[in-house]
Amino acid sequence: MKTARRAARDIVIWVTMTGGIVALVLGQTVIGLIVLAFAIWQLVLVTRRGGGLFVDQRAADRPGKPTVS
């Protein structure tokens, strides 16, 4: 499941980055910059091992007092 989640995350990041570049080339500067900023932000989160788009929330959904691990 983790490999599928990582593959989906990587595909979404690269498609978003490509969409931002295409928008810039086609003259849509504001949209292109916003989409590229989002893609770069997600890429930075992934490189810092923060999870990016898909974060496993199963531990947070358990009943009881939350713990920090």
TAFEN-V379663 format. One record per run of one state. SS is the DSSP state (H for helix, E for strand, - for the rest). FROM is the first residue (numbers start at 1). LEN is the number of residues. If there is no record, write none. Layout:
{{SS FROM LEN} {SS FROM LEN}}
This chain:
{{- 1 1} {H 2 24} {- 26 3} {H 29 19} {- 48 22}}
